[in-house]
Amino acid sequence: MGKFVISKRKNDEFQFVLKATNGQVILASEGYSTKAACVNGIDSVKKNAQDEARFEKLESKNGKPYFNLKSTNGQIICTSEMYESEASSDNGIQSVMKNAPEAEVVEELA
């Protein structure tokens, strides 16, 4: 099962990543000023990851596919890693849909 990992950036903002069962990072969040806001972001991912229509497929300037997960109001919740192919990106979306809803939340704030 996947897991959300909450950490603190050097600028004291909180962020989370969603890791797949194999430990690979699937999604990374923006920075949040409080831990509570970060946890709300995780809750939003858990809710919105169940709807494939919430995933926006994109291509970076260097041609690598990636995706954003958006909330019901269209705001970007988090962004995927860059992938080598569209098929890999699609697999990433499926992994988020599978792992996010039941993923445990752990803190690595040291």
Order of alpha helices (4+ residues) and beta strands (2+ residues): beta-beta-beta-alpha-beta-beta-beta-alpha-beta
